[in-house]
């Protein structure tokens, strides 16, 4: 019986060690992603600027309203209401410039235009 208990304990220890290893890998991955985000010169530049939500609204109307609606409440594209509660500033910037989620096109505004657009989106 003692032999069975020690095998069970060893199994539990191995599972705990595996879980700890997985958790550590996830945490290191998150740190690496944040470091990469911070090192992107475009993103760093955008985040260092003060955006004007009025100008951002104009940029939105010209470039985004056709799909996201005049009030950003969704049409072809999803509603962007309360977007900043669900997506980080980096996530919003990445979404706008990447074109990774078709049919949304890749859009590369200047850093100031992106700061303005981000400022507007944060008012929704």
Beta strands, then each sheet from edge to edge (+ up, - down):
end
